[in-house]
């Protein structure tokens, strides 16, 4: 059996239905403050410093994964010992 339900409501109506708080004024205030700080360049709010927390762990994780793959593929032709056999 297949049942399809279509709801036609605004995001505001859905938010109120589930009882979620209205955070739009808070979000607007935070975006304004962020914009001011970025324009001033104060408080370490330049784009490079803002993105470092998001990029550093991810790039380190990517590098670690690449090293693990390379080590795994490197050992695949050596019988898992890491050394090439004398037949090669």
N, CA, C and O atoms as a GROMACS GRO file, in nm:
protein
  352
    1UNK      N    1   0.084  -0.115   0.000
    1UNK     CA    2   0.000   0.000   0.000
    1UNK      C    3   0.090   0.123   0.000
    1UNK      O    4   0.192   0.126   0.069
    2UNK      N    5   0.053   0.222  -0.076
    2UNK     CA    6   0.129   0.345  -0.086
    2UNK      C    7   0.037   0.463  -0.053
    2UNK      O    8  -0.071   0.477  -0.111
    3UNK      N    9   0.082   0.546   0.040
    3UNK     CA   10   0.002   0.661   0.081
    3UNK      C   11   0.086   0.786   0.062
    3UNK      O   12   0.200   0.794   0.109
    4UNK      N   13   0.031   0.884  -0.006
    4UNK     CA   14   0.098   1.013  -0.025
    4UNK      C   15   0.017   1.120   0.046
    4UNK      O   16  -0.105   1.128   0.032
    5UNK      N   17   0.087   1.202   0.122
    5UNK     CA   18   0.022   1.314   0.190
    5UNK      C   19   0.092   1.440   0.146
    5UNK      O   20   0.215   1.450   0.153
    6UNK      N   21   0.016   1.537   0.100
    6UNK     CA   22   0.070   1.665   0.058
    6UNK      C   23   0.020   1.773   0.152
    6UNK      O   24  -0.100   1.791   0.171
    7UNK      N   25   0.114   1.846   0.210
    7UNK     CA   26   0.080   1.956   0.298
    7UNK      C   27   0.112   2.086   0.227
    7UNK      O   28   0.220   2.103   0.172
    8UNK      N   29   0.019   2.178   0.229
    8UNK     CA   30   0.039   2.308   0.169
    8UNK      C   31   0.036   2.411   0.281
    8UNK      O   32  -0.070   2.460   0.320
    9UNK      N   33   0.156   2.443   0.333
    9UNK     CA   34   0.163   2.540   0.442
    9UNK      C   35   0.295   2.616   0.430
    9UNK      O   36   0.390   2.570   0.366
   10UNK      N   37   0.299   2.728   0.493
   10UNK     CA   38   0.420   2.811   0.491
   10UNK      C   39   0.517   2.759   0.597
   10UNK      O   40   0.476   2.689   0.689
   11UNK      N   41   0.644   2.794   0.586
   11UNK     CA   42   0.739   2.755   0.691
   11UNK      C   43   0.698   2.809   0.828
   11UNK      O   44   0.720   2.744   0.930
   12UNK      N   45   0.639   2.929   0.830
   12UNK     CA   46   0.592   2.988   0.955
   12UNK      C   47   0.482   2.902   1.018
   12UNK      O   48   0.483   2.877   1.139
   13UNK      N   49   0.388   2.856   0.935
   13UNK     CA   50   0.279   2.771   0.986
   13UNK      C   51   0.334   2.640   1.041
   13UNK      O   52   0.291   2.593   1.146
   14UNK      N   53   0.428   2.582   0.970
   14UNK     CA   54   0.487   2.455   1.013
   14UNK      C   55   0.565   2.472   1.144
   14UNK      O   56   0.558   2.387   1.232
   15UNK      N   57   0.639   2.583   1.156
   15UNK     CA   58   0.714   2.612   1.278
   15UNK      C   59   0.618   2.624   1.396
   15UNK      O   60   0.643   2.567   1.502
   16UNK      N   61   0.510   2.696   1.377
   16UNK     CA   62   0.412   2.712   1.485
   16UNK      C   63   0.345   2.579   1.518
   16UNK      O   64   0.318   2.551   1.635
   17UNK      N   65   0.317   2.498   1.419
   17UNK     CA   66   0.253   2.368   1.441
   17UNK      C   67   0.338   2.279   1.531
   17UNK      O   68   0.287   2.214   1.622
   18UNK      N   69   0.471   2.276   1.504
   18UNK     CA   70   0.560   2.193   1.583
   18UNK      C   71   0.603   2.260   1.713
   18UNK      O   72   0.664   2.196   1.798
   19UNK      N   73   0.571   2.388   1.730
   19UNK     CA   74   0.603   2.458   1.854
   19UNK      C   75   0.746   2.507   1.860
   19UNK      O   76   0.797   2.534   1.969
   20UNK      N   77   0.814   2.518   1.745
   20UNK     CA   78   0.951   2.569   1.744
   20UNK      C   79   0.950   2.719   1.766
   20UNK      O   80   0.857   2.788   1.723
   21UNK      N   81   1.053   2.772   1.834
   21UNK     CA   82   1.057   2.916   1.859
   21UNK      C   83   1.090   2.993   1.731
   21UNK      O   84   1.152   2.940   1.639
   22UNK      N   85   1.047   3.117   1.727
   22UNK     CA   86   1.077   3.205   1.614
   22UNK      C   87   1.214   3.267   1.638
   22UNK      O   88   1.227   3.358   1.720
   23UNK      N   89   1.315   3.220   1.566
   23UNK     CA   90   1.452   3.269   1.584
   23UNK      C   91   1.492   3.368   1.476
   23UNK      O   92   1.608   3.409   1.470
   24UNK      N   93   1.400   3.407   1.392
   24UNK     CA   94   1.433   3.498   1.283
   24UNK      C   95   1.488   3.632   1.333
   24UNK      O   96   1.586   3.680   1.276
   25UNK      N   97   1.431   3.697   1.436
   25UNK     CA   98   1.491   3.822   1.484
   25UNK      C   99   1.633   3.803   1.537
   25UNK      O  100   1.720   3.887   1.512
   26UNK      N  101   1.657   3.694   1.608
   26UNK     CA  102   1.791   3.665   1.659
   26UNK      C  103   1.888   3.640   1.544
   26UNK      O  104   2.001   3.690   1.546
   27UNK      N  105   1.844   3.565   1.446
   27UNK     CA  106   1.928   3.537   1.330
   27UNK      C  107   1.962   3.666   1.255
   27UNK      O  108   2.076   3.685   1.213
   28UNK      N  109   1.865   3.753   1.238
   28UNK     CA  110   1.888   3.879   1.168
   28UNK      C  111   1.988   3.966   1.244
   28UNK      O  112   2.076   4.026   1.183
   29UNK      N  113   1.975   3.972   1.376
   29UNK     CA  114   2.068   4.051   1.458
   29UNK      C  115   2.210   3.996   1.448
   29UNK      O  116   2.306   4.072   1.436
   30UNK      N  117   2.223   3.863   1.454
   30UNK     CA  118   2.355   3.802   1.445
   30UNK      C  119   2.418   3.827   1.309
   30UNK      O  120   2.538   3.855   1.301
   31UNK      N  121   2.340   3.818   1.202
   31UNK     CA  122   2.394   3.844   1.070
   31UNK      C  123   2.439   3.989   1.054
   31UNK      O  124   2.540   4.016   0.990
   32UNK      N  125   2.364   4.083   1.112
   32UNK     CA  126   2.404   4.223   1.107
   32UNK      C  127   2.535   4.245   1.181
   32UNK      O  128   2.624   4.313   1.130
   33UNK      N  129   2.548   4.188   1.300
   33UNK     CA  130   2.671   4.202   1.378
   33UNK      C  131   2.789   4.138   1.304
   33UNK      O  132   2.899   4.194   1.303
   34UNK      N  133   2.767   4.023   1.245
   34UNK     CA  134   2.872   3.955   1.170
   34UNK      C  135   2.915   4.040   1.051
   34UNK      O  136   3.034   4.050   1.022
   35UNK      N  137   2.819   4.099   0.981
   35UNK     CA  138   2.851   4.184   0.868
   35UNK      C  139   2.934   4.304   0.908
   35UNK      O  140   3.029   4.340   0.838
   36UNK      N  141   2.898   4.368   1.020
   36UNK     CA  142   2.973   4.483   1.068
   36UNK      C  143   3.116   4.442   1.102
   36UNK      O  144   3.211   4.511   1.063
   37UNK      N  145   3.133   4.333   1.174
   37UNK     CA  146   3.266   4.287   1.213
   37UNK      C  147   3.350   4.248   1.091
   37UNK      O  148   3.470   4.273   1.088
   38UNK      N  149   3.287   4.188   0.992
   38UNK     CA  150   3.362   4.150   0.871
   38UNK      C  151   3.406   4.274   0.794
   38UNK      O  152   3.518   4.279   0.743
   39UNK      N  153   3.317   4.375   0.787
   39UNK     CA  154   3.356   4.498   0.717
   39UNK      C  155   3.468   4.570   0.789
   39UNK      O  156   3.557   4.626   0.724
   40UNK      N  157   3.466   4.569   0.922
   40UNK     CA  158   3.570   4.635   1.000
   40UNK      C  159   3.697   4.551   1.004
   40UNK      O  160   3.806   4.605   1.023
   41UNK      N  161   3.685   4.422   0.988
   41UNK     CA  162   3.800   4.334   0.998
   41UNK      C  163   3.848   4.319   1.142
   41UNK      O  164   3.963   4.283   1.165
   42UNK      N  165   3.761   4.347   1.236
   42UNK     CA  166   3.800   4.342   1.377
   42UNK      C  167   3.761   4.210   1.440
   42UNK      O  168   3.674   4.138   1.392
   43UNK      N  169   3.828   4.181   1.548
   43UNK     CA  170   3.793   4.063   1.626
   43UNK      C  171   3.824   3.933   1.556
   43UNK      O  172   3.761   3.831   1.584
   44UNK      N  173   3.921   3.934   1.465
   44UNK     CA  174   3.956   3.811   1.394
   44UNK      C  175   3.846   3.761   1.303
   44UNK      O  176   3.833   3.641   1.282
   45UNK      N  177   3.766   3.852   1.250
   45UNK     CA  178   3.652   3.812   1.169
   45UNK      C  179   3.682   3.815   1.020
   45UNK      O  180   3.589   3.823   0.939
   46UNK      N  181   3.810   3.808   0.980
   46UNK     CA  182   3.836   3.800   0.838
   46UNK      C  183   3.805   3.658   0.790
   46UNK      O  184   3.802   3.565   0.870
   47UNK      N  185   3.781   3.643   0.663
   47UNK     CA  186   3.732   3.516   0.609
   47UNK      C  187   3.826   3.399   0.636
   47UNK      O  188   3.781   3.288   0.662
   48UNK      N  189   3.957   3.422   0.629
   48UNK     CA  190   4.052   3.313   0.650
   48UNK      C  191   4.040   3.260   0.793
   48UNK      O  192   4.031   3.139   0.814
   49UNK      N  193   4.039   3.351   0.891
   49UNK     CA  194   4.027   3.307   1.030
   49UNK      C  195   3.891   3.246   1.059
   49UNK      O  196   3.880   3.155   1.142
   50UNK      N  197   3.787   3.294   0.992
   50UNK     CA  198   3.654   3.237   1.014
   50UNK      C  199   3.645   3.094   0.962
   50UNK      O  200   3.576   3.011   1.021
   51UNK      N  201   3.713   3.065   0.852
   51UNK     CA  202   3.701   2.934   0.790
   51UNK      C  203   3.799   2.832   0.847
   51UNK      O  204   3.780   2.712   0.826
   52UNK      N  205   3.902   2.875   0.917
   52UNK     CA  206   4.002   2.782   0.971
   52UNK      C  207   3.942   2.670   1.056
   52UNK      O  208   3.979   2.554   1.037
   53UNK      N  209   3.851   2.699   1.148
   53UNK     CA  210   3.795   2.589   1.229
   53UNK      C  211   3.723   2.484   1.145
   53UNK      O  212   3.716   2.367   1.183
   54UNK      N  213   3.668   2.526   1.032
   54UNK     CA  214   3.595   2.431   0.949
   54UNK      C  215   3.687   2.354   0.856
   54UNK      O  216   3.659   2.239   0.823
   55UNK      N  217   3.795   2.416   0.813
   55UNK     CA  218   3.882   2.353   0.715
   55UNK      C  219   3.992   2.268   0.777
   55UNK      O  220   4.022   2.161   0.725
   56UNK      N  221   4.051   2.312   0.885
   56UNK     CA  222   4.166   2.243   0.941
   56UNK      C  223   4.137   2.098   0.978
   56UNK      O  224   4.210   2.010   0.933
   57UNK      N  225   4.034   2.068   1.057
   57UNK     CA  226   4.010   1.927   1.090
   57UNK      C  227   3.974   1.845   0.966
   57UNK      O  228   4.014   1.729   0.955
   58UNK      N  229   3.900   1.904   0.875
   58UNK     CA  230   3.859   1.829   0.757
   58UNK      C  231   3.976   1.800   0.666
   58UNK      O  232   3.985   1.691   0.610
   59UNK      N  233   4.068   1.895   0.650
   59UNK     CA  234   4.183   1.869   0.564
   59UNK      C  235   4.276   1.768   0.630
   59UNK      O  236   4.335   1.684   0.562
   60UNK      N  237   4.290   1.775   0.764
   60UNK     CA  238   4.372   1.676   0.832
   60UNK      C  239   4.311   1.537   0.821
   60UNK      O  240   4.383   1.439   0.802
   61UNK      N  241   4.181   1.528   0.832
   61UNK     CA  242   4.114   1.399   0.819
   61UNK      C  243   4.130   1.345   0.677
   61UNK      O  244   4.152   1.226   0.658
   62UNK      N  245   4.121   1.435   0.578
   62UNK     CA  246   4.136   1.392   0.439
   62UNK      C  247   4.278   1.342   0.414
   62UNK      O  248   4.297   1.240   0.347
   63UNK      N  249   4.378   1.413   0.468
   63UNK     CA  250   4.516   1.369   0.451
   63UNK      C  251   4.540   1.234   0.518
   63UNK      O  252   4.608   1.148   0.462
   64UNK      N  253   4.484   1.215   0.636
   64UNK     CA  254   4.499   1.087   0.707
   64UNK      C  255   4.434   0.974   0.628
   64UNK      O  256   4.489   0.864   0.621
   65UNK      N  257   4.318   1.001   0.570
   65UNK     CA  258   4.251   0.899   0.490
   65UNK      C  259   4.333   0.866   0.365
   65UNK      O  260   4.344   0.750   0.327
   66UNK      N  261   4.389   0.968   0.301
   66UNK     CA  262   4.472   0.944   0.183
   66UNK      C  263   4.593   0.860   0.218
   66UNK      O  264   4.629   0.768   0.145
   67UNK      N  265   4.658   0.890   0.332
   67UNK     CA  266   4.774   0.812   0.374
   67UNK      C  267   4.735   0.667   0.401
   67UNK      O  268   4.808   0.574   0.366
   68UNK      N  269   4.619   0.648   0.465
   68UNK     CA  270   4.574   0.512   0.495
   68UNK      C  271   4.548   0.434   0.366
   68UNK      O  272   4.584   0.317   0.355
   69UNK      N  273   4.485   0.500   0.269
   69UNK     CA  274   4.461   0.434   0.140
   69UNK      C  275   4.592   0.400   0.070
   69UNK      O  276   4.610   0.290   0.018
   70UNK      N  277   4.684   0.496   0.071
   70UNK     CA  278   4.812   0.472   0.004
   70UNK      C  279   4.889   0.358   0.071
   70UNK      O  280   4.950   0.275   0.002
   71UNK      N  281   4.885   0.353   0.203
   71UNK     CA  282   4.953   0.244   0.273
   71UNK      C  283   4.885   0.111   0.242
   71UNK      O  284   4.951   0.010   0.220
   72UNK      N  285   4.753   0.112   0.241
   72UNK     CA  286   4.679  -0.010   0.211
   72UNK      C  287   4.704  -0.059   0.070
   72UNK      O  288   4.724  -0.178   0.048
   73UNK      N  289   4.704   0.031  -0.026
   73UNK     CA  290   4.729  -0.009  -0.164
   73UNK      C  291   4.874  -0.047  -0.185
   73UNK      O  292   4.905  -0.134  -0.266
   74UNK      N  293   4.964   0.019  -0.112
   74UNK     CA  294   5.107  -0.013  -0.123
   74UNK      C  295   5.138  -0.152  -0.072
   74UNK      O  296   5.225  -0.220  -0.126
   75UNK      N  297   5.067  -0.196   0.032
   75UNK     CA  298   5.090  -0.328   0.089
   75UNK      C  299   5.016  -0.437   0.011
   75UNK      O  300   5.046  -0.555   0.029
   76UNK      N  301   4.923  -0.400  -0.073
   76UNK     CA  302   4.843  -0.500  -0.144
   76UNK      C  303   4.929  -0.588  -0.232
   76UNK      O  304   4.902  -0.708  -0.243
   77UNK      N  305   5.031  -0.535  -0.296
   77UNK     CA  306   5.116  -0.614  -0.385
   77UNK      C  307   5.232  -0.680  -0.314
   77UNK      O  308   5.313  -0.747  -0.379
   78UNK      N  309   5.244  -0.662  -0.182
   78UNK     CA  310   5.359  -0.715  -0.110
   78UNK      C  311   5.322  -0.824  -0.013
   78UNK      O  312   5.407  -0.868   0.065
   79UNK      N  313   5.199  -0.870  -0.015
   79UNK     CA  314   5.156  -0.974   0.078
   79UNK      C  315   5.129  -0.920   0.216
   79UNK      O  316   5.118  -0.997   0.311
   80UNK      N  317   5.117  -0.788   0.230
   80UNK     CA  318   5.083  -0.727   0.358
   80UNK      C  319   5.201  -0.703   0.447
   80UNK      O  320   5.182  -0.658   0.560
   81UNK      N  321   5.324  -0.732   0.404
   81UNK     CA  322   5.440  -0.714   0.489
   81UNK      C  323   5.501  -0.577   0.475
   81UNK      O  324   5.577  -0.535   0.562
   82UNK      N  325   5.470  -0.505   0.367
   82UNK     CA  326   5.529  -0.375   0.345
   82UNK      C  327   5.659  -0.385   0.270
   82UNK      O  328   5.716  -0.283   0.230
   83UNK      N  329   5.710  -0.509   0.248
   83UNK     CA  330   5.834  -0.530   0.174
   83UNK      C  331   5.804  -0.611   0.051
   83UNK      O  332   5.720  -0.702   0.053
   84UNK      N  333   5.871  -0.579  -0.057
   84UNK     CA  334   5.852  -0.656  -0.179
   84UNK      C  335   5.921  -0.790  -0.166
   84UNK      O  336   6.028  -0.802  -0.108
   85UNK      N  337   5.858  -0.891  -0.221
   85UNK     CA  338   5.918  -1.023  -0.216
   85UNK      C  339   6.032  -1.031  -0.318
   85UNK      O  340   6.041  -0.947  -0.408
   86UNK      N  341   6.119  -1.132  -0.304
   86UNK     CA  342   6.234  -1.144  -0.391
   86UNK      C  343   6.193  -1.181  -0.532
   86UNK      O  344   6.272  -1.163  -0.625
   87UNK      N  345   6.070  -1.234  -0.552
   87UNK     CA  346   6.023  -1.271  -0.684
   87UNK      C  347   5.994  -1.149  -0.768
   87UNK      O  348   5.998  -1.158  -0.891
   88UNK      N  349   5.963  -1.034  -0.707
   88UNK     CA  350   5.928  -0.912  -0.780
   88UNK      C  351   6.049  -0.848  -0.839
   88UNK      O  352   6.038  -0.744  -0.905
   0.00000   0.00000   0.00000
